[in-house]
């Protein structure tokens, strides 16, 4: 391919995507929180001695492309994100893995994935639930507007009057369920809602400061979700020929469910170890997962079965090492920190290597195609190592997957409007699923224990 042909190809898919943005020499994350209309509800299941399905993370990646299979992918704002496990309520029922993601305006499709691992012992007690939070954010700073949601709440699980002695406790994440909504009545008349989505630049969910008392077990839940405009104000500018601006919603309404499980096991059967944070940093245009490997060592000869459980995950964006020249030429204002997102990965896989040693592989990525102004991606994951005795029955790390497909709305630009979800041809059904759906559920195989 000649140099001119490459330049022509770049220009064509720049003009064909949901019109994007840039970055500044440094990212300033203000610590002030701009939330109101806050409410919380804690939902708890009954205590259970059934098999527990441990959530081990996710991978969501938009697959529609224009011209180029990877560089020409179409990214989106974040308006809906489900990746969580619903535990079974009866002994021989299936657990359910829930997936959802929405595009906002333009159409796309994906095959979201979720990692999990089942386990069972006669003495393991678990109690699952979710913390349901709702709130509204608000833009601040009129020059470089941002809306920062910074929340700390506490999950308190009552343990009853007869707390068994000599038991270990741990609380782990079982995924999240996020819905965003833009209400036109809360926007200025000059800037009505363009989408329910946001351009995020910080997104962190963490369990912290866990404590056992004589009455309960409790953990803080720390949530940081920050959004902003993109460097090209949500669109694409080629002054003076073309200038598209997508409004930055003045207020967004959030509904977030943080799913969790509290587990309790006899001290002779388990040892719980916190691990150091796995954190990566790479260019936003680097699509391949960054892979980290650990070889955990059994703490005791009788506790030699290892399971990884997640306690925190997140991502953020900061200034790129150098801004691509074409974005500078297009007068991108890199003080705006938000970005369209093409792929999010934060997952862990437990295995045994050929030397019969425990091995844990962590895969991480925050990616957007080259039609998005480059930035530096940061992805973090915190885990616990759960070491069980030989009596514990543990399944292999496994992957559940779903199929999502969303048609373009009438607000999508005519040149990129796409409506393939309902096509019924055999190939279209394989690729797109044959119907429009922004959320789905996959039943997990029942873990057969003895």
C-alpha positions in Angstrom: 0.0 0.0 0.0 1.4 3.4 -0.9 1.9 6.3 1.5 -0.9 8.3 -0.2 -3.2 5.2 -0.1 -2.6 4.9 3.7 -3.4 8.5 4.2 -6.6 8.2 2.2 -7.6 5.1 4.2 -7.0 7.0 7.5 -9.1 10.0 6.3 -11.9 7.7 5.2 -12.4 6.0 8.5 -11.8 9.2 10.4 -14.8 10.5 8.6 -16.9 7.4 9.0 -16.7 6.8 12.8 -18.7 8.4 15.6 -16.5 11.5 15.4 -14.0 11.8 18.1 -11.5 13.7 20.3 -7.8 14.7 22.2 -5.7 15.4 25.4 -3.6 17.7 27.5 0.0 17.6 28.8 -1.4 16.3 32.1 -4.6 15.0 33.5 -6.0 16.8 36.5 -8.4 14.6 38.5 -10.3 16.8 40.9 -11.3 15.1 44.1 -14.5 17.0 44.6 -17.7 15.0 44.2 -20.7 16.5 42.4 -23.5 14.1 43.3 -27.0 14.5 44.6 -30.3 12.6 44.8 -28.4 9.8 46.4 -30.0 6.6 47.7 -28.8 3.1 48.8 -30.4 -0.2 49.4 -28.6 -3.4 50.5 -30.0 -6.7 49.3 -28.9 -9.9 51.0 -29.7 -13.5 50.2 -30.0 -16.2 52.9 -26.8 -18.0 54.1 -26.0 -20.9 51.8 -24.0 -24.1 51.8 -24.4 -24.6 48.0 -21.6 -24.4 45.5 -20.3 -20.8 45.0 -19.5 -19.4 41.6 -16.6 -17.0 41.9 -16.5 -14.1 39.5 -13.0 -13.7 37.9 -13.6 -10.6 35.7 -14.6 -9.6 32.2 -13.9 -8.7 28.6 -16.2 -6.5 26.5 -15.1 -5.4 23.0 -17.1 -3.7 20.3 -16.7 -5.6 17.0 -18.2 -3.5 14.2 -15.6 -1.9 11.9 -15.4 0.4 8.9 -12.7 -0.4 6.3 -10.1 -1.8 8.7 -10.9 -4.7 11.0 -9.1 -3.4 14.1 -8.1 0.2 13.5 -11.5 0.9 11.9 -13.5 -0.4 14.9 -16.4 1.9 16.1 -16.1 2.8 19.8 -18.8 4.2 22.0 -19.7 6.0 25.1 -20.5 4.0 28.3 -24.2 4.0 29.1 -24.9 0.5 30.3 -22.5 -2.2 31.6 -23.5 -5.5 33.2 -21.0 -8.3 34.0 -22.0 -10.2 37.1 -22.9 -13.6 38.5 -26.3 -14.3 40.0 -25.8 -17.2 42.4 -28.3 -20.1 42.4 -31.0 -20.1 45.0 -31.5 -23.9 45.2 -29.0 -26.8 45.4 -29.5 -28.0 41.8 -30.2 -24.7 40.0 -28.0 -23.0 37.5 -26.0 -19.8 38.3 -26.6 -17.1 35.7 -24.0 -14.8 34.2 -25.5 -11.5 33.1 -24.1 -9.3 30.3 -25.1 -5.9 29.0 -23.7 -2.9 27.2 -25.2 -0.2 25.1 -23.9 2.0 22.4 -25.7 5.2 23.0 -26.5 6.4 19.5 -24.8 4.4 16.7 -25.2 0.6 16.2 -22.7 -2.2 17.0 -22.4 -5.7 18.3 -20.2 -7.7 20.7 -19.7 -11.1 22.3 -19.0 -10.2 26.0 -17.2 -12.6 28.2 -17.0 -13.3 31.9 -14.6 -15.5 33.8 -15.7 -17.6 36.8 -14.7 -20.6 38.9 -17.0 -22.9 41.0 -16.1 -24.4 44.4 -17.8 -26.4 47.1 -17.1 -27.8 50.6 -19.4 -29.1 53.2 -18.2 -26.4 55.7 -18.1 -23.4 53.3 -20.8 -20.8 54.1 -21.6 -18.0 51.7 -24.0 -15.1 51.6 -24.4 -13.1 48.4 -26.1 -9.9 47.6 -25.8 -6.5 46.0 -25.5 -2.9 47.1 -28.0 -0.8 45.0 -27.0 2.8 44.6 -28.7 5.6 42.7 -27.5 9.2 42.3 -27.3 12.1 39.9 -24.1 13.9 39.0 -23.6 17.5 37.9 -21.1 19.3 35.6 -18.8 21.7 37.3 -16.0 24.0 35.8 -17.5 25.7 32.8 -14.2 26.0 30.9 -13.2 22.3 31.1 -16.4 20.7 32.4 -16.2 17.5 34.4 -18.7 15.5 36.6 -17.1 13.4 39.3 -18.9 10.8 41.3 -16.9 9.9 44.4 -18.8 7.6 46.8 -17.9 5.6 49.9 -20.6 3.3 51.3 -20.4 0.3 53.7 -21.7 -3.2 53.2 -22.7 -4.6 56.6 -23.6 -8.3 56.7 -25.1 -9.4 60.1 -23.7 -12.7 61.4 -26.4 -13.5 63.9 -25.9 -14.5 67.6 -23.9 -17.7 67.1 -20.8 -16.8 65.2 -18.8 -20.0 64.7 -15.3 -19.9 66.2 -12.1 -20.6 64.3 -13.4 -19.4 60.9 -12.0 -17.2 58.3 -14.1 -14.6 56.5 -13.6 -12.7 53.2 -15.8 -10.5 51.0 -15.3 -10.7 47.2 -16.8 -8.9 44.2 -19.2 -10.8 42.0 -19.4 -8.1 39.3 -21.3 -4.9 38.6 -24.5 -3.7 37.0 -24.5 -0.1 35.7 -27.3 1.9 34.0 -27.1 5.6 33.0 -29.9 7.8 32.0 -30.2 11.4 30.7 -33.3 13.3 31.6 -34.1 16.2 29.3 -35.9 18.0 32.0 -32.6 18.3 33.8 -30.7 19.7 30.9 -30.5 23.3 29.6 -32.9 23.9 26.6 -29.9 24.7 24.5 -28.2 21.3 25.2 -30.8 18.5 25.3 -29.8 14.9 25.8 -27.8 13.4 22.9 -27.3 10.0 24.6 -27.5 8.3 27.9 -23.8 7.7 27.7 -20.7 9.2 29.2 -17.1 9.6 28.1 -15.3 8.3 31.2 -11.7 9.0 32.3 -11.8 7.3 35.8 -13.8 4.2 36.7 -12.9 2.4 39.9 -14.9 -0.1 42.1 -13.2 -1.4 45.3 -13.9 -3.3 48.5 -11.7 -1.8 51.3 -11.3 -1.8 55.1 -13.0 -5.1 55.8 -13.6 -5.8 59.5 -15.1 -8.6 61.5 -16.9 -7.8 64.7 -18.9 -9.8 67.2 -22.1 -8.9 65.3 -21.2 -8.5 61.7 -18.7 -8.4 58.8 -18.4 -5.1 57.0 -16.4 -3.6 54.1 -16.3 -0.2 52.6 -17.2 0.1 48.9 -15.3 2.9 47.2 -16.6 4.1 43.8 -15.0 6.7 41.6 -16.6 7.4 38.3 -15.4 10.6 36.5 -16.6 11.8 33.1 -15.7 14.7 30.8 -15.9 15.9 27.3 -13.6 14.5 24.6 -10.8 16.6 23.2 -12.9 17.3 20.1 -16.1 17.9 22.1 -17.6 14.6 21.4 -17.3 14.9 17.6 -14.9 15.6 14.8 -13.7 18.9 13.6 -12.0 19.8 10.3 -12.3 23.6 10.4 -13.6 25.4 8.6 -15.1 22.6 6.4 -16.7 20.4 9.1 -17.4 20.8 12.8 -19.5 18.3 14.8 -20.2 18.8 18.5 -22.0 16.3 20.7 -23.4 17.8 23.9 -21.9 16.9 27.2 -24.9 16.0 29.4 -25.1 18.5 32.3 -26.6 15.8 34.5 -26.6 12.0 34.3 -28.6 9.7 36.5 -26.8 6.6 37.8 -28.1 3.2 38.9 -25.2 1.0 40.1 -25.5 -2.5 41.7 -22.3 -3.8 43.2 -22.6 -7.6 43.5 -20.6 -9.4 46.2 -20.3 -12.6 48.3 -19.2 -13.0 51.9 -17.6 -16.4 52.4 -16.7 -18.2 55.6 -14.7 -21.4 56.1 -13.0 -23.3 58.9 -9.5 -22.0 59.5 -8.1 -25.5 59.0 -9.5 -25.6 55.5 -8.6 -22.2 54.1 -6.0 -19.4 54.2 -6.8 -16.0 52.7 -4.0 -13.9 51.3 -4.2 -10.4 49.7 -2.1 -10.0 46.6 -0.3 -6.9 45.4 -2.2 -4.8 42.9 -1.7 -5.7 39.2 -1.5 -2.4 37.3 -0.6 -1.8 33.7 0.1 1.3 31.7 0.0 1.5 27.9 -1.0 3.6 24.9 -4.8 3.7 24.4 -4.3 2.5 20.8 -2.6 -0.7 22.0 -5.3 -3.3 21.4 -3.8 -6.6 22.6 -4.3 -7.6 26.2 -1.4 -7.0 28.5 -0.7 -10.4 30.2 0.8 -10.7 33.7 1.6 -14.1 35.3 1.9 -15.1 38.9 3.1 -18.4 40.4 1.5 -18.5 43.9 3.2 -20.8 46.4 1.1 -22.9 48.7 1.4 -21.6 52.3 1.1 -25.1 53.8 1.3 -28.6 52.5 -2.4 -29.2 53.4 -3.6 -26.0 51.8 -2.5 -26.4 48.2 -5.6 -25.6 46.1 -5.6 -22.0 44.8 -8.5 -19.8 43.7 -8.3 -16.1 42.7 -11.1 -13.8 43.8 -11.4 -10.1 42.8 -11.8 -7.3 45.4 -11.2 -4.2 43.2 -10.9 -3.2 39.6 -10.7 0.0 37.6 -9.2 2.0 34.8 -8.2 5.6 34.1 -6.8 7.8 31.4 -4.0 10.3 31.5 -2.1 12.4 29.0 -0.3 10.6 26.2 3.5 10.6 26.1 3.1 12.5 22.8 0.0 13.6 21.0 -0.4 12.3 17.4 0.4 15.1 15.0 -2.9 14.9 13.1 -4.8 15.6 16.4 -2.7 18.7 17.0 -3.4 19.9 13.5 -7.2 19.4 14.1 -6.9 21.7 17.1 -8.0 19.1 19.6 -8.2 20.5 23.1 -6.5 17.9 25.2 -7.6 19.4 28.5 -10.8 17.4 28.0 -10.1 14.0 29.4 -13.0 11.8 28.3 -12.7 9.1 25.5 -14.8 6.8 23.5 -14.1 3.2 24.5 -13.6 0.2 22.2 -12.6 -2.6 24.6 -12.3 -3.2 28.4 -10.6 -6.3 29.8 -9.8 -7.1 33.4 -9.9 -10.8 34.1 -8.0 -13.6 35.8 -7.5 -17.3 35.0 -6.2 -19.9 37.5 -4.5 -23.0 36.1 -1.8 -25.6 36.8 1.3 -25.5 34.6 3.2 -28.4 33.1 5.5 -28.5 36.2 2.3 -29.0 38.3 2.7 -25.6 39.9 -0.2 -23.1 40.5 -0.3 -20.4 37.9 -2.5 -17.2 37.7 -2.8 -15.2 34.5 -4.2 -11.7 34.5 -5.3 -10.1 31.2 -5.9 -6.4 31.1 -6.7 -3.8 28.4 -8.4 -0.4 27.9 -8.4 0.3 24.2 -9.8 2.6 21.6 -9.1 2.7 17.8 -6.9 5.3 16.2 -10.0 7.4 15.4 -9.9 8.3 19.1 -7.4 10.9 20.3 -4.6 8.9 21.9 -4.0 8.8 25.7 -2.3 6.7 28.3 -4.4 3.8 29.6 -4.1 2.6 33.2 -5.8 -0.6 34.3 -5.8 -2.0 37.9 -6.9 -5.3 39.5 -6.8 -6.4 43.1 -7.3 -10.0 44.1 -7.3 -12.4 47.0 -5.6 -15.8 47.0 -7.9 -18.3 48.6 -6.0 -21.5 49.5 -8.1 -24.5 50.2 -7.5 -28.0 51.6 -7.6 -31.1 49.4 -11.2 -31.7 50.6 -12.5 -28.7 48.7 -14.0 -29.4 45.3 -12.9 -26.8 42.8 -13.8 -26.5 39.2 -11.5 -25.2 36.5 -11.5 -21.5 35.6 -14.1 -21.1 32.8 -15.5 -18.5 30.5 -19.1 -17.6 29.9 -20.1 -15.5 26.9 -23.1 -13.8 25.5 -24.2 -11.9 22.3 -25.3 -8.3 22.2 -26.4 -6.3 19.2 -27.8 -2.8 19.0 -29.2 -1.0 16.0 -28.4 2.7 15.3 -30.9 5.2 16.5 -32.3 8.0 14.3 -29.7 10.4 16.0 -26.8 8.5 14.4 -25.2 10.2 11.4 -26.6 9.1 8.1 -23.3 7.9 6.8 -22.7 5.5 9.7 -26.2 4.4 10.4 -26.3 0.6 10.9 -29.2 -1.8 11.5 -28.0 -5.4 11.1 -29.3 -7.0 14.3 -32.6 -8.3 13.0 -31.2 -9.9 9.8 -32.2 -13.5 9.6 -29.7 -15.0 7.1 -27.7 -17.8 8.5 -24.4 -15.9 8.6 -26.0 -12.8 10.0 -27.6 -14.8 12.8 -24.2 -16.3 13.6 -22.5 -12.9 13.8 -25.3 -10.7 15.1 -27.6 -13.1 16.9 -30.7 -12.5 14.8 -32.3 -9.9 17.2 -31.6 -6.6 18.8 -30.6 -6.9 22.5 -28.4 -4.8 24.8 -28.5 -7.3 27.6 -28.5 -11.1 27.9 -28.0 -13.9 30.4 -26.1 -17.2 30.1 -26.8 -20.2 32.4 -23.7 -21.7 33.9 -23.3 -25.5 34.0 -24.3 -26.9 37.4 -21.2 -27.7 39.4 -21.5 -31.4 40.2 -20.0 -32.1 43.6 -19.9 -35.3 45.6 
